[in-house]
Amino acid sequence: MAKIATYEETHPWIRFELDLRHANYTLWLQLGEAQAKCEQIVGVPLLPEVADYLHQVFLAKGALATTAIEGNTLSEEEALKVVQGESDLPPSKEYLGHEIENIVNACNMVADRVFAGNLTNLTLDWIRELNTQVLHGLPPKRDVNPGHIRVHEVGVGRYRGAPPQDCEYLLEKLCNWLNGDSFLPGKELDIASGILKAIIAHLYMAWIHPFGDGNGRTARLMECQFLLSCGIPMAAAHLLSNHYNQTRTEYYRQLDMASSSGGEVIPFVTYALQGLIDGLDEQIQMIKNQQFYVHWINHVHNQFRDKDSPTQIRRRRLVIDLTETTKTIPMAELRHITPRIAEGYAGKTDRTIRRDVNALVGMGLLKRDANGVAIRRELMAAFVSPAVSGG
């Protein structure tokens, strides 16, 4: 009788080890940078409507990325409409919207339990529940039972999942490992440790592939759980999914290298960390832009305090509407930058526009050169070195 294959024979790289002593300085620098940038984002004051919008945008991006890597073809705009409850997809695409709704609902379920303190550990039953939510209401597939460990062999391209008879054992072992304290010790390293666990959980779920379908989506939800549990903001908890989707070819190459190398996970962790850092940089810049806008608008209103004539109102609106762009606007295009500016200058000559611009330059709100007009953003850069700002 032929011997039944076990994961030790077929998947010897699944060994539940992470020896960071073999990591080079790049990984440690990345972990420190990622933690510092997460801490920078946490607690940043934003207007409620701005914070809500950013949350919806990155939730939509994350949900789309989570499903797109599995074949979902909706655009970011369509995904955002699904998140906002404004989807108008045709019947032929409704299932694509439902895939995203499942991920959004699952992300919210994870967040609710983490923030309520009801989700401190990873368990087999919880992983089953996540997979059930991922596949909820989707067209059934052969040999796929949502939330149930598969009883048949599966493969993704050249890669074969772990033997079905070992999957439950491997998931239990994964939970015990990730729930333990074998990662980075110390409260001051909670975020870095959580990021590591999130990436490793994703990698091992891809290796084990315990379900008939939805393994990647389930892995990314587990990833989200670890990121939220260590204190990363909800919007940033979707950045790894975005990275995997945006670099899909490299993602699959890194997965293949991690297993074919015999379980060397450091390159995959380094790849994932760089994507997270890049995503955090993008979010930090968006936050800075929003904070600049709020402070600039306050500054403009202070400059126009007690100036409420039609001319002053028109000038104030011109400065505020110019804030929406970082470009220099040619003088000939100023009257058309927004509908209300066009209305304000209707029937006015170019001389009126030049007079308004000269007045605003005199107030220190605008700057003008041969290319056109722009707001004086440098006024808000109080702590930028002259060497950096070009002064």
C-alpha positions as MATLAB code, in Angstrom:
seq = 'MAKIATYEETHPWIRFELDLRHANYTLWLQLGEAQAKCEQIVGVPLLPEVADYLHQVFLAKGALATTAIEGNTLSEEEALKVVQGESDLPPSKEYLGHEIENIVNACNMVADRVFAGNLTNLTLDWIRELNTQVLHGLPPKRDVNPGHIRVHEVGVGRYRGAPPQDCEYLLEKLCNWLNGDSFLPGKELDIASGILKAIIAHLYMAWIHPFGDGNGRTARLMECQFLLSCGIPMAAAHLLSNHYNQTRTEYYRQLDMASSSGGEVIPFVTYALQGLIDGLDEQIQMIKNQQFYVHWINHVHNQFRDKDSPTQIRRRRLVIDLTETTKTIPMAELRHITPRIAEGYAGKTDRTIRRDVNALVGMGLLKRDANGVAIRRELMAAFVSPAVSGG';
ca = [
       0.000    0.000    0.000;
       1.310    3.416   -0.935;
       2.239    5.675    1.934;
      -0.138    8.629    2.482;
       1.683   11.877    1.874;
       1.975   14.308    4.790;
       2.907   17.975    4.767;
       6.390   17.164    6.137;
       7.050   15.237    2.934;
       5.164   17.388    0.437;
       5.562   20.865    2.012;
       8.702   20.795    4.175;
       8.927   24.604    4.006;
       5.850   24.874    6.276;
       7.806   24.754    9.506;
       6.403   27.641   11.580;
       9.715   29.360   12.149;
      10.868   32.946   11.774;
      14.506   33.393   12.652;
      15.113   37.130   12.469;
      18.763   36.635   13.316;
      19.226   35.903    9.617;
      17.517   39.129    8.554;
      19.701   41.866    7.120;
      19.621   45.512    8.156;
      17.093   46.351    5.414;
      14.293   44.474    7.157;
      14.998   46.123   10.501;
      15.065   49.563    8.911;
      11.777   48.805    7.135;
      10.110   47.620   10.338;
      11.217   50.746   12.167;
      10.070   53.001    9.330;
       6.709   51.257    9.026;
       6.065   51.496   12.768;
       7.096   55.165   12.888;
       4.812   56.073    9.988;
       1.880   54.175   11.483;
       2.416   56.062   14.739;
       2.525   59.303   12.760;
      -0.889   58.588   11.235;
      -2.594   57.444   14.441;
      -4.573   60.235   16.048;
      -3.949   62.826   13.327;
      -6.768   65.415   13.571;
      -8.925   65.546   10.450;
     -12.319   67.031    9.726;
     -14.952   64.284   10.273;
     -16.089   64.356    6.651;
     -12.481   64.132    5.449;
     -11.687   61.234    7.772;
     -14.835   59.423    6.658;
     -14.013   59.969    2.998;
     -10.444   58.688    3.388;
     -11.763   55.652    5.253;
     -14.219   54.875    2.452;
     -11.613   55.408   -0.272;
      -9.065   53.056    1.266;
     -11.715   50.524    2.272;
     -12.861   50.476   -1.360;
      -9.261   50.190   -2.569;
      -8.567   47.366   -0.124;
     -11.763   45.460   -0.890;
     -11.165   45.804   -4.621;
      -7.526   44.761   -4.287;
      -8.519   41.740   -2.199;
     -10.964   40.596   -4.862;
      -9.112   41.858   -7.956;
      -6.170   39.579   -7.322;
      -8.709   36.746   -7.452;
     -10.159   38.019  -10.742;
     -12.597   40.827   -9.887;
     -12.592   43.363  -12.748;
     -14.470   46.336  -11.274;
     -12.813   49.767  -11.334;
     -11.923   51.748   -8.209;
     -14.787   54.124   -8.949;
     -17.266   51.229   -9.149;
     -15.846   49.711   -5.961;
     -16.217   53.036   -4.116;
     -19.862   53.217   -5.165;
     -20.378   49.714   -3.752;
     -18.813   50.800   -0.442;
     -20.998   53.937   -0.378;
     -24.153   51.943   -1.160;
     -24.613   53.714   -4.502;
     -23.760   50.866   -6.854;
     -25.655   50.689  -10.142;
     -23.934   47.686  -11.685;
     -25.712   45.835  -14.500;
     -27.023   42.317  -13.716;
     -24.028   40.730  -15.456;
     -21.658   42.398  -12.938;
     -23.726   42.168   -9.778;
     -21.742   39.191   -8.489;
     -18.561   41.305   -8.710;
     -20.168   43.928   -6.513;
     -21.305   41.201   -4.128;
     -17.715   39.955   -3.812;
     -16.657   43.430   -2.706;
     -19.622   43.759   -0.343;
     -18.560   40.500    1.306;
     -15.051   41.830    1.907;
     -16.346   45.167    3.192;
     -18.722   43.390    5.599;
     -15.947   41.062    6.722;
     -13.508   43.964    7.269;
     -16.124   45.781    9.336;
     -16.824   42.585   11.282;
     -13.107   42.203   12.039;
     -12.790   45.868   13.028;
     -15.862   45.788   15.277;
     -14.589   42.773   17.191;
     -11.022   44.068   17.461;
     -12.112   47.496   18.724;
     -14.564   45.917   21.169;
     -11.769   43.738   22.567;
     -13.525   40.543   21.488;
     -10.869   39.388   19.030;
      -7.547   38.992   20.786;
      -6.455   35.669   19.284;
      -6.624   33.818   16.000;
      -8.667   30.592   16.142;
      -9.641   27.873   13.696;
     -13.344   28.642   14.145;
     -12.716   32.325   13.408;
     -10.783   31.501   10.223;
     -13.720   29.313    9.150;
     -16.092   32.195    9.841;
     -14.001   34.562    7.749;
     -14.046   32.152    4.814;
     -17.809   31.760    5.169;
     -18.242   35.531    4.991;
     -15.919   35.809    1.974;
     -18.011   33.336   -0.032;
     -21.433   34.318    1.304;
     -24.081   34.386   -1.400;
     -21.666   33.909   -4.295;
     -22.415   31.435   -7.107;
     -21.526   27.950   -5.804;
     -18.476   26.145   -7.148;
     -17.820   22.445   -7.362;
     -16.210   20.924   -4.260;
     -16.421   24.245   -2.383;
     -18.192   24.364    0.976;
     -17.737   27.819    2.564;
     -16.094   27.658    5.966;
     -15.250   23.973    5.669;
     -11.774   22.534    5.256;
     -11.380   21.041    1.805;
     -11.238   17.270    1.388;
      -9.598   17.311   -2.036;
      -6.296   18.421   -3.530;
      -6.084   21.998   -4.844;
      -3.561   23.948   -6.830;
      -2.892   27.505   -7.905;
      -0.838   27.398  -11.089;
       2.177   25.209  -10.361;
       1.672   25.413   -6.603;
      -0.178   22.637   -4.781;
      -1.874   23.305   -1.447;
      -1.012   21.218    1.595;
      -2.507   17.709    1.779;
      -6.198   18.015    2.745;
      -5.826   15.584    5.660;
      -3.265   17.922    7.236;
      -4.999   21.263    6.706;
      -6.908   21.437    9.986;
      -3.817   20.471   11.966;
      -1.745   23.060   10.126;
      -4.295   25.809   10.790;
      -4.370   24.957   14.480;
      -0.580   25.049   14.574;
      -0.565   28.378   12.724;
      -2.997   29.880   15.234;
      -0.939   28.708   18.198;
       2.242   30.092   16.652;
       0.796   33.488   15.795;
      -0.938   33.778   19.178;
       2.340   33.133   20.968;
       5.145   35.477   21.908;
       7.807   34.158   19.549;
       7.762   37.307   17.430;
       9.148   40.691   18.521;
       8.905   41.087   22.322;
       8.150   44.295   24.168;
       5.208   46.674   24.213;
       7.172   49.320   22.322;
       7.391   46.935   19.343;
       3.684   46.014   19.195;
       3.133   47.598   15.800;
       6.241   46.074   14.221;
       5.324   42.675   15.683;
       1.745   42.973   14.433;
       2.949   43.828   10.931;
       5.233   40.793   10.920;
       2.424   38.521   12.088;
       0.086   39.908    9.426;
       2.563   39.178    6.630;
       3.452   35.724    7.951;
      -0.233   34.820    8.427;
      -0.874   35.746    4.810;
       2.082   33.719    3.553;
       1.226   30.593    5.530;
      -2.434   30.699    4.515;
      -1.295   30.834    0.883;
       0.930   27.808    1.526;
      -1.660   25.736    3.400;
      -4.594   26.740    1.150;
      -7.094   25.052    3.476;
     -10.374   25.957    1.735;
     -11.877   25.054   -1.597;
     -12.089   28.749   -2.525;
     -11.451   32.182   -1.036;
      -8.101   31.353    0.542;
      -6.423   34.574   -0.592;
      -9.324   36.722    0.570;
      -9.406   34.917    3.919;
      -5.641   35.419    4.270;
      -5.978   39.151    3.689;
      -8.712   39.390    6.327;
      -6.460   37.637    8.841;
      -3.795   40.130    7.851;
      -6.239   42.965    8.527;
      -7.000   41.513   11.967;
      -3.358   41.546   13.041;
      -2.801   45.046   11.706;
      -5.839   46.473   13.497;
      -5.002   44.574   16.690;
      -1.572   46.206   16.929;
      -3.017   49.710   16.602;
      -2.728   50.481   12.882;
      -5.543   52.752   11.617;
      -8.320   51.107    9.604;
      -7.405   52.947    6.395;
      -3.796   51.713    6.614;
      -4.843   48.118    7.320;
      -5.722   47.672    3.637;
      -2.371   48.803    2.237;
      -0.775   45.367    2.034;
      -3.698   44.096   -0.048;
      -3.289   47.080   -2.364;
       0.406   46.341   -2.721;
      -0.091   42.662   -3.569;
      -2.648   43.562   -6.210;
      -0.689   46.433   -7.756;
       2.434   44.258   -8.021;
       0.637   41.030   -8.826;
       3.386   39.457  -10.947;
       6.012   40.147   -8.285;
       3.608   38.942   -5.585;
       3.293   35.513   -7.208;
       7.024   35.397   -7.848;
       7.757   36.124   -4.194;
       5.271   33.460   -3.077;
       6.922   30.925   -5.373;
      10.409   31.878   -4.189;
       9.397   31.551   -0.535;
       8.344   27.926   -0.982;
      10.933   26.851   -3.585;
      13.722   28.204   -1.359;
      12.693   25.792    1.363;
      10.793   28.301    3.453;
      13.056   31.361    3.378;
      10.464   34.016    4.234;
      12.632   37.112    4.734;
      12.544   38.174    1.037;
       8.732   37.998    1.016;
       8.542   39.978    4.259;
      10.914   42.613    2.835;
       8.831   42.851   -0.345;
       5.603   43.246    1.648;
       7.103   45.802    4.029;
       8.280   48.038    1.191;
       4.776   48.055   -0.259;
       3.317   48.947    3.124;
       5.798   51.797    3.568;
       5.030   53.174    0.104;
       1.311   53.049    0.881;
       1.840   54.797    4.215;
       3.807   57.535    2.436;
       0.844   58.080    0.111;
      -1.582   58.294    3.021;
       0.661   60.680    4.961;
       0.825   62.959    1.922;
      -2.968   62.895    1.584;
      -3.310   63.773    5.261;
      -0.795   66.608    4.900;
      -2.746   67.942    1.924;
      -5.981   67.931    3.921;
      -4.354   69.613    6.904;
      -2.803   72.226    4.640;
      -6.204   72.945    3.112;
      -7.835   73.485    6.519;
      -5.063   75.767    7.789;
      -4.874   77.704    4.538;
      -8.631   78.324    4.432;
      -8.506   79.577    8.035;
      -5.630   81.884    7.102;
      -7.537   83.248    4.104;
     -10.664   83.922    6.150;
      -8.576   85.719    8.770;
      -7.083   87.908    6.043;
     -10.568   88.809    4.816;
     -12.080   89.379    8.248;
     -14.568   92.274    8.110;
     -14.107   92.522    4.325;
     -17.541   91.641    2.959;
     -18.012   93.802   -0.136;
     -18.790   91.987   -3.425;
     -15.244   92.678   -4.631;
     -13.669   91.252   -1.471;
     -15.945   88.199   -1.529;
     -14.948   87.550   -5.157;
     -11.255   87.827   -4.306;
     -11.574   85.566   -1.283;
     -13.338   82.925   -3.365;
     -10.625   83.123   -6.017;
      -7.922   82.327   -3.456;
      -9.946   79.496   -1.910;
     -10.751   77.878   -5.257;
      -7.116   78.114   -6.334;
      -6.283   76.018   -3.258;
      -7.763   72.971   -4.993;
      -4.764   72.742   -7.350;
      -1.013   72.666   -6.899;
      -0.455   73.930  -10.442;
       0.277   77.444  -11.638;
      -2.799   78.689  -13.508;
      -2.294   80.928  -16.564;
      -3.983   84.311  -16.232;
      -6.137   83.598  -19.273;
      -7.642   80.532  -17.518;
      -8.360   82.082  -14.113;
     -11.956   83.049  -14.829;
     -12.807   79.415  -15.663;
     -11.235   77.494  -12.749;
     -14.605   76.782  -11.058;
     -18.251   77.490  -11.863;
     -18.600   80.062   -9.068;
     -15.470   81.923  -10.203;
     -16.833   81.953  -13.753;
     -20.080   83.375  -12.388;
     -18.209   85.980  -10.335;
     -16.305   87.235  -13.378;
     -19.211   87.036  -15.812;
     -19.417   90.394  -17.568;
     -16.073   91.493  -16.053;
     -13.046   92.369  -18.155;
      -9.572   90.886  -17.914;
      -8.556   94.148  -16.287;
     -10.768   93.276  -13.280;
      -9.038   89.920  -12.956;
      -5.608   91.534  -13.103;
      -6.668   94.063  -10.451;
      -7.913   91.270   -8.169;
      -4.731   89.259   -8.642;
      -2.550   92.286   -7.895;
      -4.542   92.924   -4.703;
      -4.150   89.302   -3.601;
      -0.427   89.360   -4.362;
      -0.209   92.501   -2.240;
      -1.968   90.655    0.615;
       0.653   87.917    0.395;
      -1.868   85.240   -0.598;
      -0.919   84.765   -4.251;
       2.308   84.759   -6.200;
       2.612   85.553   -9.870;
       5.221   84.836  -12.528;
       5.422   84.558  -16.306;
       3.522   81.248  -16.220;
       0.564   82.475  -14.225;
      -0.771   82.525  -10.661;
      -0.607   80.165   -7.656;
      -1.296   80.387   -3.950;
       1.663   80.898   -1.611;
       1.828   77.400   -0.124;
       5.184   78.150    1.446;
       3.410   80.305    4.048;
       2.167   77.095    5.701;
       5.621   75.470    5.724;
       6.756   77.025    8.999;
       9.199   74.260    9.925;
      10.754   73.537    6.534;
      14.465   74.284    6.325;
      15.397   77.017    3.824;
      17.811   74.502    2.272;
      14.870   72.131    1.639;
      12.378   74.741    0.512;
      14.839   76.434   -1.806;
      14.832   79.686    0.162;
];
